[in-house]
Amino acid sequence: MSAPLIGQYDPAMTGFMNETQARYRQVFRTQNAATMLIDGTSRAGIEAVLVSALRPGDRVLVPIFGRFGHLLAEIAQRAGADVHTIEVPWGEVFEPEQIEAAIRNVQPRMLAIVQGDTSTTMCQPLEELGAICRAHDVFFYTDATASIVGNDLRADDWQLDAVSVGLQKCLGGPSGSAPVTLSDRLVDWMRQRRKVEAGIRTEAHQDGSEPFIRSNYFDLPMILDYWGEERLNHHTEATTMLYGASECARLVIEEGLDQAIERHRQHGDAMLAGVQALGLKPFGDLNHKMNNVVGVAIPDSVDGDTVRAQMLTDFGIEIGTSFGPLHGKIWRIGTMGYNARKSAVLQTLSCLDNCLAVNGYRGPRGEAVQAALESYAHA
Ligand SMILES: *Cc1c(COP(=O)(O)O)cnc(C)c1O
């Protein structure tokens, strides 16, 4: 990211853009031509997809199993969509049948669902949803910001029409760039609807829908004309973030995507074994836990924020708090990106063991690191 800045039409720059697109096709496991970066944090990617795909009145179904599901619903609402939600308790995920029943009922234009909702640490299985969406002629979008590279995601095999992510979770980069991929059928639909601007009414807006996408900055067909062969100026690409995003993908490809996912699984399992050996209760349905983060119930005998503050000030280790109904009830401990490594897991467990002890916790002591080492031995 400290490489020199160059002009956006410098042939080297257009080369970097093409290379970045090719790398993210590998990360998303897709052949989609429409694979590019949205300049902004992950929610810029979410907003670009929703505001470009949905017009006022379009029905969208958002199954919610944590905080980020509420975010998708809110952004879709602001885009003017007719938002329908279904919910499961935090700590659980949806069965495909529940989602199919809601699709039959709502008949949405789009299904928008989070893959890994970091607020609950749950990972929603997506592999069966693509076929359901195709059968009902529904576009299928997922926010995989927290899950990509730490958990399996296959945009083409799973028939996803849109995926948006960010760099700051398992991709191990800074926040500020949102890689997005779009299926040909979703791009065609967006373009069809926009044609009315040139005075051509097509079947796509016989329904009276608006021709304009209600955002200029997040107008995906315009952004695609900028990333595509036309190179029509839209915004000035955020050069430094492009370098960073490209390097994140390059490192994952160099390691191997399967290997990177397996690394997150191993270190996530070791962290889970360690916190369980401390006598802490992991949160939620462990069969659907994301590899890269674990939620643990804060024991009654300690003050959660005091332990977190001591972990940070005395040991330089930050563990997460949580939101909404889980606030003050669980900590969330990440093992993602560069922190999905043995030394980080063992140090975190050792420090947590000590912080718990000095803050009045009376559970088992001195066994967490051992349990993690055993988990590695059996991995
Ligand atoms: C962390 C996270 C985000 C982050 O959005 P930003 O705009 O980058 O802060 C979005 N979605 C999910 C599911 C996340 O876990």
The ligand as a Tripos MOL2 file, in Angstrom:
@<TRIPOS>MOLECULE
LIG
   15    15     1     0     0
SMALL
NO_CHARGES

@<TRIPOS>ATOM
      1 C1        -17.6930   -7.0100   10.0960 C.3       1 LIG1
      2 C2        -18.8640   -7.1200    9.1840 C.ar      1 LIG1
      3 C3        -19.2180   -6.0660    8.3170 C.ar      1 LIG1
      4 C4        -18.4090   -4.8210    8.3860 C.3       1 LIG1
      5 O1        -18.8830   -3.7180    7.6630 O.3       1 LIG1
      6 P1        -17.9130   -2.4550    7.5660 P.3       1 LIG1
      7 O2        -18.6500   -1.4870    6.7530 O.co2     1 LIG1
      8 O3        -16.6240   -2.9090    6.9390 O.co2     1 LIG1
      9 O4        -17.6720   -2.0070    8.9860 O.co2     1 LIG1
     10 C5        -20.2950   -6.2430    7.4500 C.ar      1 LIG1
     11 N1        -20.9920   -7.4090    7.4590 N.ar      1 LIG1
     12 C6        -20.6770   -8.4290    8.2920 C.ar      1 LIG1
     13 C7        -21.4640   -9.7040    8.2570 C.3       1 LIG1
     14 C8        -19.6080   -8.3060    9.1810 C.ar      1 LIG1
     15 O5        -19.2960   -9.2890   10.0250 O.3       1 LIG1
@<TRIPOS>BOND
     1     1     2 1
     2     2     3 ar
     3     2    14 ar
     4     3     4 1
     5     3    10 ar
     6     4     5 1
     7     5     6 1
     8     6     7 2
     9     6     8 1
    10     6     9 1
    11    10    11 ar
    12    11    12 ar
    13    12    13 1
    14    12    14 ar
    15    14    15 1
@<TRIPOS>SUBSTRUCTURE
     1 LIG1         1 GROUP 0 **** ****
